[in-house]
Every structure is written in C-alpha cells, then in structure tokens.
Amino acid sequence: MIDDIKKRALHRARIIEGQLRGIQRMIEDEAYCVDIITQTLAVQKSLRSLNKLLVENHLRTHVTEMFEEGGSRRDDAVDELLTVFELQQNRSA
C-alpha cells in the first residue's frame, strides 16, 4: 500500500470507528431518530471517502502492475474494476 494513502485510510477508518461509537451511544441514550439517521448518513459518506482512497491505491499499485503484465492479468484487472463498479451501482439502486 502506498504510504500516504495508507496513512490517510487509517485516519479515515479511525474517524469512522469514532462515529460508530457515537451512534451506539445515541441509540443507548435513545436520542432523537433523525439525529441518529443524520449520523449514520455521515458514516456512509466517510465510508465512501475511505473506498475512494482504497480504489486509488488499487489503481496506482495492483492495477498498474496487472496492466504492465498484460494478457490474462490485464483482463483480470478489468474484471475486478467492473465488479467494483457493479457493486457500487447496485448499492446506489
């Protein structure tokens, strides 16, 4: 993993962890539902940000290597990216 991206991804993961602990406390304290939903939506946004970092790292490292190898490895890289794209599209639907 690229050092800068790893550092940023770990930072984002720690933020998400804190957000989830906050949501858990809100539920335990029976906070107002809309306030809890607002926080869960913030977590989803944070997860999208983390996913973007992970995709960036994958493109800059693994996909680059797979394309340089060519042949079936290149095809594998394309298939992986299409799978990630489809997962995202299904989540949005």
GIWOCOR-V701126 format. One record per residue. SS is DSSP state (helix for helix, strand for strand, loop for the rest). PHI is phi in whole degrees, 0 to 359 (999 if undefined). Layout:
# GIWOCOR-V701126
SS,PHI
SS,PHI
This chain:
# GIWOCOR-V701126
loop,999
loop,293
helix,307
helix,297
helix,292
helix,300
helix,299
helix,293
helix,293
helix,296
helix,299
helix,296
helix,297
helix,293
helix,297
helix,300
helix,302
helix,295
helix,298
helix,294
helix,297
helix,297
helix,296
helix,301
helix,296
helix,299
helix,294
helix,301
loop,275
loop,55
loop,295
loop,300
helix,306
helix,296
helix,294
helix,294
helix,299
helix,303
helix,289
helix,294
helix,293
helix,296
helix,296
helix,300
helix,296
helix,296
helix,296
helix,298
helix,295
helix,296
helix,300
helix,298
helix,298
helix,293
helix,294
helix,302
helix,299
helix,299
helix,295
helix,284
helix,245
helix,299
helix,296
helix,301
helix,298
helix,295
helix,291
helix,295
helix,292
loop,73
helix,58
helix,292
helix,294
helix,297
helix,299
helix,299
helix,297
helix,298
helix,299
helix,300
helix,295
helix,295
helix,297
helix,298
helix,299
helix,295
helix,300
helix,294
helix,296
helix,294
helix,291
helix,284
loop,287
